[in-house]
Amino acid sequence: MTKKLHIIDPISPEIHETLSQLDESGMSDALDIRAYNTLLTGPRGVTVGGENLRVRDIVEADIAEGDVVIFAGDAKKGAAHVEKWRKKGAHIVDVSGALKTDIDVPLYNPLKKNSVAIENAKKQKAIRLPARGALHLVPILGYLQEKTLKTLNVSAMLPVSFHSAKARDELYSQTKNIFMNIDVRPQEFEKPIAFNLIPHVGTFMDDGQTEEEWTMRNDLRKILGRQVEIVVNCAYAPVFVGQSLMVNTSFEQDFPANDFRRELTANKRFGVIDLNSDIEYVTPHETQGEDQIFISRIREDIRDDPALSFWTTTDNLRLGALAITDCIKMFL
């Protein structure tokens, strides 16, 4: 029997990329894909393999035991729906954080896609994608964990496609209107995003962190261990696609930059472009449409403790879509 895949709120660029990947891989041919809106303003159709898929209202959702649900809607408003579907026996791929306060729901960990992790996800009827900065960074940090990580400082530059499709449109229109000398008020962001940086990703919390900084830090601690001291700062950059992280990390044992560079280079998942190459470093512009995570500017820190700094960038839409597709496979 054909497995049903339900997509809730197929609005974000990341979900559109996921649908493209399902088509490219041929997985869409083996799935009965259905889409639903929880919002009145949601799309009425999405494209899968060149064909238009009608997006129905959430009240029409007929989700049953064994079905797979990609939940990409509002995390707070959607929590009740998600719990109801789990009780029915459906498997939830939580893309937007509706289950982030449920400590029993496992985080998708690209370093631990073993039978134990899959069975745990099936037992809980759910798996949650970590903050995309954590999803980006964890595969790299896997090479450093054995050196016993002590501290991790991350400054994340996030593209507007991380926010929404409307934010992407806003960057385009603001950029165009600046050259036409037209003043346009921000709609999706609090301040103009064109030719600007906005250090406000998610709502501000009582301690001054933003929600995305809090989520990324917590997800990294869950994966790496609570003994690691982690500091995260996030900002939106005027970039359409491609997220970038400037990372500094220290550890207990010595780990020369050349050893780190050599280990990363041996893994096809990474593209190591450093000062000894012709282009010296990679920017978000060059990552679009690529599955690799690119690392540049690897260097040893000047502190007394063994420490490394590096720059890493990747196509955020491909990154998220690959992880979502992987989670779907777990439940099939």
Buried (B, 14 or more C-beta within 10 A) or exposed (E): EEBBBBBBBBBBBBBBBBBBBBBEEEBBEEBEBBBBBBEEEBBEEBEBBEEEBEBBEBEEBEBEEBBBBBBBBBBEEBBEBBBEBBEBEBBBBBBBBBBBEBEEBBBBBBEBEEEEBBEBBBEBBBBBBBBBBBBBBBBBBBBBBEBBBBBBBBBBBBBBBBBBBEBBEBBEBBBEBBEEEEEBEBEBBEEBBBEBEBEBBBEEEEEEBBBBBBBBBBBBBBBBEEEBEBEBBBBBBBBBBBBBBBBBBBBEEEBEBEEBBEBBEEBEEBBBBBEEEEEEBBBBEBBBEBBBBBBBBBBBBEEEEBBBBBBBBBBBBBBBBBBBBBBBEBBE
